[in-house]
Amino acid sequence: MKSNKNQYTKICPKCGNIDLPIKTDFVEILAPTPEKCRKCGYTGLFPEININEIEEFRESLK
């Protein structure tokens, strides 16, 4: 059984959505380009947070 202790995900800093497009192109992976949230349309850089802190992060947005 894997621990969620060290698992991270990107999260939208505006709405808290974690369903973000995955970069698959080699250039996209190497060059930090703005990403777009599928839920609210926010465009920019998305922080990575520990998956155990997702709900706490979303609460802080309210």
Sequence and secondary structure as in RCSB ss.txt:
>XXXX:A:sequence
MKSNKNQYTKICPKCGNIDLPIKTDFVEILAPTPEKCRKCGYTGLFPEININEIEEFRESLK
>XXXX:A:secstr
   STT EEE  TTT         SHHHHHS   EE TTT  EE   EEEGGGHHHHHHHH 
